[in-house]
Each structure stands twice: as C-alpha cells, then as structure tokens.
Amino acid sequence: MNDTASTNASPRLLSPFDLRGLPLRNRVVMAPLTRARSGRERVPNDLMAEYYTQRASAGLIIAEATTISEQGFGWVDSPGIYNDAQVAGWKKITTALRARGTPIFLQLWHCGRASHSSFHGGQPAVSASAIKIDGDSIHTPVGKQPYETPRALETAEVADVVQDYRRAAERAKAAGFDGVEIHAANGYLINQFLDSKTNHRTDRYGGSVENRYRFLKEIVEAVLTVWPADRVAVRLSPNGNFNDMGAPDFRGTYTYAAAQLDAYGLAFLHVVDGLAFGFHQQGTPMTLPEFRAVFSGPLMGNCGYTRETAEAAIVSGHADLIAFGRPYLSNPDLVERFTHGWELNPPADPKVWSAPTAEGYTDFPFHRRS
C-alpha cells in the first residue's frame, strides 16, 4: 500500500482538531494506560519520560491514572500527584512533550473499593457503600490477595475527598499539564458512587440518580476552581463490567450524568463505549449517538477501535476523537503506522503490561521503511 492511498483511507482520523482552543495535530488520542513503572514512592521517572515521548505523535496524550492521595491507592507502583516530588517528576514529562508539540492531560484517580487493606496500613479501603467486589483477587504490595469489604465513607468525609481532587488538580497545573481528566469510570471510586449497584447510601449521595451523581458534580466544580472548563474532561464507562460493575438502570444513570456535564463546557467527554474488555449484560449497550444526543461538546470514543472503525465513527459524526489503549502498548509510532498503512507490531504480552522494567515498555520497535 502506498503512503498516499493509506493516508486517504483515514483522512478525518488523521486530520487536525481544535479542542476548544487547544490545537491537536490529529484525532488519535493515547488512552490512559496503567503501566506501574513509578516505583514504591510513586514518582514519575526518566523511563516514563522516554515512554511518553516515544508516543508523542498522538494528537493528545492522556497520562495514566494517577492517584490523588494515599487514600486513593489500589495499584502497585502507579504514579501519584499528591506531593512535590511527584510534581517534579511529571514536569520532566510534560516539558519533554511540550517541546514536541504534544498536549497531555493528567487522569485523576481514586481506586475506592478496588484496593486492599495492605495499601492502607491494614485499614479497609473506602467506597460509596460497604459492598465487596465479586472477583478472584487483587495484586497488592504483599502479593495476590482476595478482595475485601470496603468501608463506606461517612457523609462528612466526602468533602475531604473532593478537596483531594482539587489539590491534585492544582498540582497537575504546577506540573505543566495542559488539562486534567476526572476518572469516573471502570469501577473506581466515582463510578462506585454513580452506579446503583455499588451505591446503597441513604444520605444526600445515595438513592436517586441526582444524589448518586452529586459526588462527581462536586468534584467537577472543585476542579473548575483550578482549571477552566475547556481544560477539564470526564471519563465514563457505561457498558463495562470491570471491577464488578453494571446496574440495571445504567442507561438512565449515564444519560443523566452526560446531560449534566454538558452544561459546564468541558474539554471533552471520554466514553468507553466499546465492549472489547467486558460488558455487564444489563441491557443493550449504550452507544456514542446516545451521548451525542445529550452532550454537545467534543466526544471521545474508546475501547477496541481499529483505524477503520475510528475513521467511521468520526466521519459519521458520532465522535470527534478516538482513544487507543492496547495498540499503543506495542506501537509507539501508532499514528505513523495508521498514516502509512504499516502493519502493527504484535500485541504486548500481558505479563509486561505492569512489569517494573524497560522490557515491554520502551523497547517496542518503530517501523523502519525499507
């Protein structure tokens, strides 16, 4: 396949996009990918800087999920954004990407019940309600362990977590990020408040969809005291069953949340609409057109997309941007491969996804033209 023909096969995906005043060179987004290379102190390092700069041809990079506080821990060696050393570590990465003209958002993360007491000095993890994940085990600092029942946050404690998000947003700005994405997906803390399956509260944060949405609302509004709305995004996963999620009323929950979020003029809404990594089977899957009907800002699709299906989603008007996750693990030059029709590298072995070494991280080959 010649370069011109292959580029013409994806003209919209590879075209520039104005993200509310932030110019993107293309509509290919590197999705947040938890790679666990930050070490026990959770400080971003030179190896991570190399990894991100290898992938700088993306139109936008969303950095891996990053814990807002020690209470938010739930993944071994994932990075943080709650102290000065972490800010300095991230600044190396944002500076390197800025030199290459690549914007980067930081994803703000609290694991909630998707954690273990060994992350918290023997104390239980927190959640919306004291409901345990129905799953086999979790990787912890002391090896694989069975899931535990979390402790429900007291009503008065919720405001403290909201302020942790605000402080993390401040540190993300100090670290040189172009914006932040609030991680309200994939069964982590905010998602645990949103979904009726995991939220059995009887206070103002539970019961009705309006109450279950309140936690996310307060976080968004706290972050908006730090960042303008056009540099704040939210990620939702309406169809996913990761971390034992999925409630029968999911469609009403996520339609309501997206409609409420639309009022802020956010940078984008990031919807994990694909089913490639699990579906909760609580009804027909939600689609991007359903979100387009209630969210007027930039819309990003994610999960299982190929170059061809991404192009189709953008041409149809269903999405403005498409985030690619696993293809970016083994293809640092993913945009170039899409542009020229070059074959992708074989998928990365899951054993190296979170291994604490350069192997399976920065050693995947770039395409070399013959």
N, C-alpha and C positions, 0 to 999 in steps of 0.2 A: 504494500500500500504506500503510495507516495504521500509526502507530507501535506501537500495542498489538499488532496482529497480527504485525508483523515481529519484535518482541521475543520473542513467544511461539514464533516459529519456531526460536529458538536459546536456549531457557531455560537449558540446562546450560552451554553455552559462555560465556554472559554472567553466570553465577552466581558468587558469591564462592567462594574456595577457601582452605583453611587449609594452607599449605605448611610443614608441621612447625613450626607456631607463628608463621609469618610470614603475616599476612593479605593475600590478594590480592583485589582488588575484582572481578575476573573471571578467566577461564581463558585469555584471549588473551595470548600472550607475543610480544613483539617479538624476533625471532631476531637473533643477531649478524650484522651486515652490514658488510663491509669497504668503507669509503667513501673512504679516502685523503685526508682533509682535515686531517691533523695537521702537515703541513709537514715539512721536512727534519730538524728537531730532534725530531719525533715527540711533540710536546707538545700535549695536548688544549687546545682554544681556545674562544673565545666563540661562534664559528659552530657548533661541535659542541654546545655547551650549548643553543643555540637549537634545533638539530635534535632533540636528545633530548627537550627539554621540550615541543616540539610534539607528541610522541608519548606524552605522559605518561598518557593514559587506558588504556594497556595494563595488564593485571594485573601483569605483570612484564616488565622490560626486561633482556635480556642484551646488554651492551655489545659492540661489535665486537671481533674478535680482536685481542689486544694482546700485543706481543712481550715476553717475559720477560727478554731480554738482547739485546745486539748480535749475538751468535751466531745468535739466532733470526730475524734479518731475512730477508725474502723478498718483501716487498711495498713498493712505493714509497709514502712518506708515510703509512704506517699508524702508529697510536699505540703508545707503549711504556709500561712500568710498571717501569722499572729505575733511575730517578733521581728526585731530589727535585722537579725542575721538572715532571715528568710527574705525580707525585702531586698537586702543587698544581693542575695543570690539570684532572685528573679530579675533584678535590674540588669545583670550581665546579659540575660537572655533577651529582655526587651530592647536593650541597646543594640545588640547584635542584629535583631530583626528589623529595627528601625533603619539601620544602615543599609538594609536590603529592600526597604520599602514595603515591608510586610506588617500589616496591623495584627495585633494579638490581644485577645480578651482573656481574662482570668475567670475560670469557673469556681464559684464559691460553694463550699461543700460542708455539710454536716451529716454524718452517717446515721445518726439516730440509732434505732434498734439493730441496724446492720453492723453490729460491733460485738464486743465481748468484754467481760469484766477485766481481762488481763490487759486491755488497753487503758484501763481507768483505775489502776491501783486496787483492784479487787471489788470496786463498786460496780453496780449494774449500769449498763448503757441506758440512755433515756429515749423516750419516744412520746408520741401523742397519747398512747394508751399502753397498758401492760399486756401486750399481745406478742407472743414469740413468733419468730419466723419458722414456718414449717419447711425445714430443709435439713440436709445431712450435717454439714459442718461449715465452719468458717476458719480461714487462715488467721492466726493470731501471733503475737510475739512469743508464745510458748507452743507453737505448732497448731495443727488442726484440732479444733475443739467443737463440741456440739453447741448449737445456738442456745441462748439463754433468754429468759423472760426479762424484758426491759422494765425500767421504772417510768411511770407516767410523769411527765413534767408537771409540777404544780403551776397553777394559773399565774402566780406571781413570778415564776421563773421564766415564763415565755418571753417576757420583756427583756430579760437579760440575754437570751439567745438572739433576739432581734438586734440588740446593741452589738453583739459579737459580729453579726453580719455587717453592721455599719462600720465598725472598726476595721474589719477585713477589707471593706471597700476603700477605706482611707489608705490602708497600707498598699493596696493594689495600685492606687493612684501614685503613691510615693515610689513604687517600684517601676513606674513607667509604662504600665499597660494602657492600651487605647480604650478599654472599657471592661465591663465585667458581665458575666453570665451567672444568674442565680440558678443553681441546680435544684429544680423542683421535680425531678424525675427519678426513674429507676429504683424506687423503693427506699430512698433515703429520707431524711427527717421531714423535709417539707412535704414530700409525697405522702408520708405517713400521716400527716395532718389532713391533707386533701382527700384521701380516699376513705370512704365509709368502712371499708374492710379493716383498716388499721386505726381508725379514729372512733372510739366509743365514748368520747368525753361528754360530760353533761354541763360544762361551763360554756363561756362565750366562744370557745374554739371548737366546739363539737355540736353534732346534731345536724342542723340544716347545712346545705351547701354553702350558704353565705357565711356561716360560722366556721366551717372547715376551711374555707378559702381565707379566712381572716389572718392567719399566720403568714401566709405568702403576701397578702396585701400589706401587712405591717413591715415585712422585710423589704419589699419593693420600695415603700415610701421612706424607710430609713436609708436605704442605699441612694435614693434620689436626693437626699440632703448632701450627698458627697459628689455624685456624678449627675450630669444632665441626662434626661431620659433617653436621648439619642445615643447614649453610650452604655445603656443598661439593657440586658436581654434576659429572657427566662427560658428555661428548658422544661418541657413536659413530655411524658411518655404515656399516652392514653391507652395504648394497647398492650404494654409489656407486663410480663409476669415475673420479671427479675426481682429477687428479694421477696418473693411470695406476695405479689401484688395482684390486684384485679377485683373490682367490686361490680355488682350488677348494675349500679347506677352510674357507671363510669362516663357514659356519653353526656349525661346531664352535668356531671361534675366538670368535665373538661371544656364543654361548650361554655358553661358559665365562667370558668376561670379565664378562658381566652377572651371572652367578651369584656370582662372587667379589665384585663390587662391592656386591651386595645385603647382604653381612654388615656393612657399615660404617654403615648407616642414613643414607645420603646424602640431601641435599635433594631430588634428582630424578635420573633417568637420561634424558638427552636423546637420542632416537634419530631419526636422519634416515632414516625408513623409506620415504618417497616416492621415486618413480622419475623425477620430472619433469625432473631435471637430469642424467640418465645412469645406466645400470645396467650392471654388469660382465658380466652374462650367464654367471655361473659356476654357475648353478643357479636354482631358483625363489627369488624374493625373500623375504627374511625379513620377517615381519610383527610388528606390535605384540603380538598374542596370544602369540607365541613368547617375547617378552621378559617379558610379564606372567607367564608360567609360571615364570620363574626370578628375577624381580626384584619384590619385594613393596612397594617404596616408590613414591612418585609417579613417574609415567611421562609423558614429553612426546614427542609425535609432531611431525614436521616434514617439509616439502617437498611443495609442490603442493596443499596443503589449501585448500578453499573454506570459507565459513561453514557450508555444508550438510554437507560431509564431516567437518569438525571436530566439529560437533554430534553426528553419528552415531558418531564414534569415542569421544566421551565418554559418550554415552548407553549404548553397548554395553559400557562398562567397559574398553575397550582402552586408553584414555588418560585421564589426569587433566587434562592441559594440552596445548594445541596452539600451536606456534610458527609465526608467519607471517613470511616474509622479504620477498620481492619485493613483495607487496601493500603493505608498509609503506614502500617507497621513495617511492611517489607518493601515499600516503594517510595523512597524519599523524593523521587522525581515523578510523582504521580501525575502532575499537571503536564509535564513534558511527554509522558507516555500517552496520556489522553490526546494531546495535541498532535502527535505524530503517528498515532496508531500502533505504538510499540507494545509488544507483549508485556504483561505484568510479571514481576517476579513471583515465584511460588509463595503461597501464604506462609506467614511466620508460624512456627511450631508454638502451640500454646505454652509449652514449657519455658519459653524465653520471654513471654509477654511481661512477666513481672520479676524476672531473674535480676539479681543485683550486679550485673556485669555489662560491659560493652557488647558482648556477644548477643546477637538477636536484638540489638538496639541501634547501634550506629554503624554496623558492618554490612548492611544490605547494599548490593551493588547498584550504582547508577547505570542507565543504559549507555552503551558506547556504540555510536554509529560506525558501521563497517566502511 
